Structure formats: structure tokens, C-alpha cells
Amino acid sequence: MTADSFVFNPFAPGFEADPGPAYRQLREHAPVYWWDRGQTFLLSKYDDVLAVMKDPRFSRSPRDGNNYQPVPDLPEYHDFRVASENSVFVVGAEDHLRQRRLVNAAFSPRAVEWLRQHTRDLTREALALLPDADIVDLAPAADYIPLRVIGRMLDIPATHLEGFLGFGKARIQLLSPGLPPAVRDPLMRTVATGYSDLKGLISERRQHPGADLLSTLIHHTDEGLKLSEDELLGLVGAIIIGGSDTTVHTLRFMLLDLLRHPEQLARVRAEPGLTRAAMEETLRYDHFNRLGSPCYALEDLTIRGVEIKRRQMVIPITGAGTRDPEVFERPDDFDIGRIDLDKARNFGVGPHTCIGIHLARLEIEEALPLILERFPTMALAADPEFSPHFLFRVIGKLSVRVKSEASA
């Protein structure tokens, strides 16, 4: 196989279950690969992935790309468009830094610690909702926790919680590009209602502020020059996105990988303090992101002799970089005790490090041990079933035998 004959397809059968072989072919045959379908260059070598993440010659804002398409200026899209255009994910470098400084303190390890007991309680609630059966699907349990934790951070009233959860799920679904109108329009209506409810809550919280994150962000808005009203809406959307998807998908893949590697599962059962290492190794070995976070060249440049023009898109594939044998020993082995795990940089580097990194760690540190405690003999009952998604490898169903054959 040559670089010219190699064709990469992240939607090919089997990719969701194991993208490792496709990533290996990329690294070996075309480490800087032009993917015509996505109109982007793909980077698969660890050093290139890390370098682009830190390179100021690249922007994360789609506005700096050739194919940027603004949200339609329609009345029903208004709040979504305003929030999206002011989101920390797409604004310029100076505005990004300012917004991150305002929100980082609320997501520091110390700041999220108070959510530990709440996460524990939510995990128990999620497990209690599972049926009393020999085989259960654990995927919904992972989905139950993160948005409710964020609702607690924002102090969403109980009467508004179901609406907030629907809003959050719809907002996350709208991340997928190219949704057909039949799918997109109902999501837009749900999001429009959610933003309307949120603005009403902001108005109430202005009159009666609390110690919650929403009140803190409102305070920054009212001080002026620090955070505009539109940026406030954008930040809430960013918090929902950055604080939920990582936990949901990583917990599902964690359970899958540990169940497929019983010796690793036994280590975590015996020493729950290894939960964070298991999480980091899952992200290194089995990252849920199908590709990675797009970047846009701010000037003409060259990577490994390949010319990249200004405004062209480049995607550093995180999951391919963390399987690079030039950096990681036995990269295709799942090993929670590996000595080179700190090199993975699973949550990004620099100013674009994932907002929800510490919250995701806390949630999984609480959730996984409780799941293992609840099901001490669980074993994989079937291969996972994947749900279609343009950006992520989504485990839609994770069937686990929770009762032994003898007890059944």
C-alpha cells in the first residue's frame, strides 16, 4: 500500500468497534492525509497532533476556515445563533482567554469537589432505575449522571430540571453537522424553548442571586466588559457540552474495556484509587472521538513537507496519536498501569484544555466504583451496539450479565 492508494474511511464497517487498524494505516502511509470527504487534513502522528494543539498559527474558530457556514438568521434560530457565535469554542483568541479565565475557577479541582456526594447519589439513582434482570444495559446509567450534575452546578430548580435535561441533550445533538431538517428542526425548537427558560432563570437569579455557577456568571455580566449577555448564553451551552459528553462516552468505554480485560478489572476492584488511571488509559486506548477537534490555519505553512494553505482545516486525531508506537510502549495493549500514560494528554493542552476535565474525573471516580460494587460478578453479555454519529463513536447499548448462571 502506498500513500496514493490508501483511502481512509472513518465510517467503514468495523471502525466504531476498533479504529486502531485504520489509525495505524494513517500513521504508516499518510501521516498528513488529505481527507476529501471532510475537506480537511488529518494528522495521526503523536508529535504532529500535540504540536498543532499548541501552535498559535492555528485557530479553533470555524470562522477562520474556508467552509464556515453561519447559523441562519431566522427568528426560531435566534438564541441558538447568538449563543453559538459567542461560545468559548469559536470566539477569537483574546475573547476565548477572557471567557476561560472567568469559568476556569468554577471548574477547578477544589471548586467541583462539593459535587462529589451529589454525583454519588445520582449514580445510586441511575443504578436503582436498572431492571432486576440477569442482563442489563449499562449505557443509560452513564447517560443519567452528567447533565444532572451540571444542573446542580447551575442550581436549576426541580420544576425546570426535565426541561433543562431535554435542552441539554438537544444542544449536544446539534453538534453533529449536516443534520437533515426532519431531525434538526425539532431539536431547534427544543433548544429555543430551553434558551427562553434559561433567560427567565437569569432574570430571576439577578433578583435573587445564590452561590451557584449561574449567579457567578451573571455577576460577571453585570460588572460589564467581562462577560456580555450573549456570551453568558454561549458559556452555558459550552458548559453543557464540555461537562457532559466526556463523562458519558468515557464511562461506557471504560466499562467495556475493563470487562474485556478481566485482569485490569480485578486491579480496579481491589484498588479503587486506580479509577483515574483506568479513565486516562481508556481515553488513550479507546477514545470516543471519531477524529478530533478541527483547527484552521491562520497562515500558509508546511507539516512533514505537505503544504497547508491559510484557512484550510486540519484535524489532529487524538486517538491515533495516543496509539503511536514511537511514543507509547505496547500502544495497542490496554494497561492501566503503564508508565507512559501521562504523555497521552487526553484532555488537550494549553488554553484549549477541556473545560470539564476535573468534573469528568470526579464523576467517574465516584460512578465506576459504585457500579462495580453493585455488580460484583458482572461480565460482558454481548458485543456493544453502536449508534450512528458523525463526530463520536457512540456505544448505544452495553449489555452486561449481572447475575451469575448459578444464581440465575
Secondary structure, DSSP 8 states (H G I E B T S, - for coil): --TTT----TTSTTTTT--HHHHHHHHHH-SEEEETTTTEEEE-SHHHHHHHHH-TTEE--GGGSTT-------GGGHHHHHHHHT-TTTS-HHHHHHHHHHHHGGGSHHHHGGGHHHHHHHHHHHHHTS-SSSEEE-HHHHHHSHHHHHHHHTT--GGGHHHHHHHHHHHHHTTSTT--HHHHHHHHHHHHHHHHHHHHHHHHHHHS--SSHHHHHHHHHHHSSS--HHHHHHHHHHHHHHHHHHHHHHHHHHHHHHHH-HHHHHHHHH-GGGHHHHHHHHHHHS-SBSS---EEESS-EEETTEEE-TT-EEEE-HHHHTT-TTTSSSTTS--TT-TTGGG--TT-SGGGS-TTHHHHHHHHHHHHHHHHHH-TT-EE-S--EEE--SSB-EEEE-EEE-S-TTT-
